[in-house]
Amino acid sequence: MEYQLSQIALNNGLTFLAISTAIVLIVVGGFLVKLLMDLSDLAKNVNTTSEILNAELKPTLNELNKTLTSFNELVQNTGEGVGNVKLGLENALSKTKLFSQNLFGGFLKGFMTVYTLFCKKK
């Protein structure tokens, strides 16, 4: 009789284990299905977001490209203008230097002429 009771207890334990395993597998399966559904929704949202960003960024990038091109042209024109101003200043300074040398040379010649005249009279 004792053998029959232990056999019955063993069968009851195995039955309980099988039922609880089935319940755990059903719960885990339900969570996996929910996870897959959420991941599918997430993938759809990411796709929609990337399409919106693509549609919004193309005009912005085109505008940015045009702005950078304009800025580049402005910088090049400014560089050319600075070069022209530099050349003009160099020309003006060289002419001023030449004029001042001629003026100083003429003043020096005149001073020396007057000095020699005063020196000869004495």
Secondary structure, 3 states (H helix, E strand, C coil): CHHHHHHHHHHHHHHHHHHHHHHHHHHHHHHHHHHHHHHHHHHHHHHHHHHHHHHHHHHHHHHHHHHHHHHHHHHHHHHHHHHHHHHHHHHHHHHHHHHHHHHHHHHHHHHHHHHHHHHHHC
